[in-house]
Amino acid sequence: MQTWVKREETKSLFLKATTEGASQCRKNIDWDRLYKQLVLFPGVSEQSQIGSFFSQLDDLITLHQRKSVTIK
């Protein structure tokens, strides 16, 4: 989520959904406009594959950490 928030496209999305507030440096969110912005996410199948990949990676890291502890 942090990576998504820092992207230029995301910044642009939020800027499109704001109006000037009491001063030029202060913005107000136009919620109706924000809710109409398109946000792309991977499909459920791809999300599942990504989750599986990171789960396997986590298991592999844990295994290597255990090996290094038993070797010392």
Buried (B, 14 or more C-beta within 10 A) or exposed (E): EEEEEEEEEBEEBEEEBBEEEEEEEEBEEEEEEEEEEEEEEEEEEEEEEEEEEEEEEEEEEEEEEEEEEEEE
